[in-house]
Amino acid sequence: MKIVLPIRVPSDNEIWGFANGRRYKTSVYKQFEKDALWFLKAYPKQSFGNKTALQCSVTNYWQRAGARDIWNPLKVLGDILTRSGIIPDDRNIWDSRVSKVKIGKGEPERTEIEITEL
């Protein structure tokens, strides 16, 4: 299954805030979650069984690719794919491949995801 998410996945550093010793979801995360779930409605739900081992390839197209940590958005992405119902649980991902591509300033940032059974 190939998915194109036409928005930038926020990094782990952008999604969590801390106050009074507690962690909370930031407004950046809440907006991403809302937008991502809306875009992901177009894709089939639970295409994979609960016990299926999955391979997930992620390509991030970023304008500031050199300044972005390639690993930070992965947890956020796994969580949103689970919440949307596309995969049963991000624990089913046994293999992942991540890359980033620098794009020009006029090009829209996006994330392309390909999920296959192992």
N, C-alpha and C positions, 0 to 999 in steps of 0.2 A: 504494500500500500504506500503510495506517495502522497504526502501532504505538503502544501505550501501555506505557510502562515505569514501573511503579508504585513507583519508587524515585528518589531525587534523584541526578543525575549529579554526581560531585564535580568541583570546579574543577581546572584545571591545577596550581594552587598546592597542592592537597591530595594529588595523586597522586604527586608526585615528592619524594624526599628527597635530600639531598646529604651525603656523608661522605667524607673523605679524597680530595676532588677527583672523586668518582664520583657518578653519579646512579643512584638505585635506586627501584623501585616501593614505595610505602608500604603499610602494612596496610590503609589506607582504600581504596586502589586495588585491592588483591588481593581484598578483600571485595566491592567494587562489581563487579569483573570476574566473580567467581563468581556473584553474585546476578543480574546482568544476563544472562549467558549462560544461566542457568536459565530466566529469564522469556522470553528470545528464542527458546527451543526451540519455542514454540507458533507461530512464524511461518515461512512458506516460505523455503527457502534458494535463493540464486542465482536469484531471480526476474528478474534483469536480466542482459543479456549483458555480456561483458568490455569491450566498446567502447561501451557505452551511456552517454550523458551523462545525468546525473541532477539533479533538483532536489529539495532536501531542506528541508522546513519543520519547524522545531522550536519547540515552545511549552513553556516551563518553568513549572510551577506551584509556586511557592516561598512559604513562610511569611514569609521575610525577603527578599522580592524587591528591595527598595530597597538592601539591603546586598550583593547578589550581582552580580558582573560577568557580563553577558549572554554574552560571547564565550568565557570560559574553558572551559566544558564541551564546546565543539564538537569539539576534537581528540579528546578522550576518547570522545565519542559516535561519531565517524567510525571510530575504531579498533575499538570494540566491535561496530559493525555489520558491519565487515569480518571480524573474527575469528569472529563468529557465522555467517558465510556468507550473510547477507541481501543484502549488496552485494558485488560482486567486489573492489572496492578503494575507499578513500575518495577517491582521485584521480579517480574517476568523477563526483564531485559537482562540477558546474560552476556551480550556482546554489544559494544557501542563503538562507533567511529565518528569523530568530530573534526570538522575543518572550518576554516573561516576564509572568506574572500573579501578583499577590499574592493569597494565599489565607488563610483564617482559621486560627487555631492548632489547631483540632480536625480540620482537613482534611488528608488525606495528601498529601505532596509527590509529584509525578510529572512525567514528561516525555512529551509526545505528539509523535510524529514522523510526517510524511507524506512518502513518497518517490514521485516520479513521473518518468517518462522525459521528457526535453526534446525 
